[in-house]
Amino acid sequence: MLEMTREQLAELGLELATKRQEHSDLDAAIHALITTRAADTMMLQRLKKKKLAIKDRITQLEDILLPDIIA
């Protein structure tokens, strides 16, 4: 694994925080649209797909920043 500078780690940490917030915001938006029945099926599918892509990126960032260390 390549060594990362503090600046690179800080950038990834900031991206992780941003993605977590985006994921939370999308979750709230999806929930609101479902409860108010204001969205069509296609719109909900797009939002859920975007939410899943963000979750995948969160997982990637967590793996980089918090690697599993086998002792």
C-alpha positions as CSV (number, residue, x, y, z in Angstrom):
1,M,0.0,0.0,0.0
2,L,1.3,3.5,-0.9
3,E,2.0,6.0,1.9
4,M,-0.3,9.0,1.8
5,T,0.5,12.5,2.9
6,R,-1.4,14.2,5.7
7,E,-2.9,16.5,3.0
8,Q,-4.2,13.5,1.0
9,L,-5.6,11.9,4.1
10,A,-7.3,15.2,5.0
11,E,-8.8,15.5,1.6
12,L,-10.2,11.9,1.8
13,G,-11.5,12.6,5.2
14,L,-13.3,15.7,3.9
15,E,-14.7,13.7,1.0
16,L,-15.9,11.0,3.4
17,A,-17.7,13.5,5.6
18,T,-19.3,15.1,2.5
19,K,-20.4,11.8,1.1
20,R,-21.9,10.8,4.5
21,Q,-23.9,14.0,4.5
22,E,-25.1,13.5,0.9
23,H,-26.2,10.0,1.8
24,S,-28.1,11.2,4.8
25,D,-29.7,14.0,2.8
26,L,-30.8,11.6,0.0
27,D,-32.2,9.2,2.6
28,A,-34.3,12.0,4.0
29,A,-35.4,13.1,0.6
30,I,-36.4,9.6,-0.4
31,H,-38.3,9.1,2.8
32,A,-40.1,12.5,2.4
33,L,-41.1,11.7,-1.2
34,I,-42.4,8.3,-0.3
35,T,-44.5,9.5,2.7
36,T,-46.0,12.4,0.7
37,R,-46.4,10.3,-2.4
38,A,-44.9,13.2,-4.4
39,A,-42.5,11.2,-6.6
40,D,-43.0,8.7,-9.4
41,T,-41.4,5.3,-9.4
42,M,-38.7,6.4,-11.9
43,M,-37.6,9.3,-9.8
44,L,-37.4,7.2,-6.7
45,Q,-35.3,4.6,-8.5
46,R,-32.9,7.3,-9.7
47,L,-32.5,8.6,-6.2
48,K,-32.0,5.2,-4.7
49,K,-29.4,4.3,-7.3
50,K,-27.5,7.6,-6.5
51,K,-27.7,6.8,-2.8
52,L,-26.3,3.4,-3.4
53,A,-23.4,4.8,-5.5
54,I,-22.6,7.2,-2.7
55,K,-22.7,4.4,-0.2
56,D,-20.2,2.4,-2.3
57,R,-17.9,5.4,-2.4
58,I,-18.2,5.8,1.4
59,T,-17.2,2.1,1.8
60,Q,-14.2,2.7,-0.5
61,L,-13.1,5.8,1.5
62,E,-13.5,4.0,4.8
63,D,-11.4,1.1,3.5
64,I,-8.6,3.5,2.6
65,L,-8.7,5.6,5.7
66,L,-9.4,2.7,8.2
67,P,-7.6,-0.3,6.9
68,D,-8.1,-3.7,8.6
69,I,-4.9,-4.5,10.3
70,I,-4.4,-8.2,10.9
71,A,-2.3,-8.7,14.1
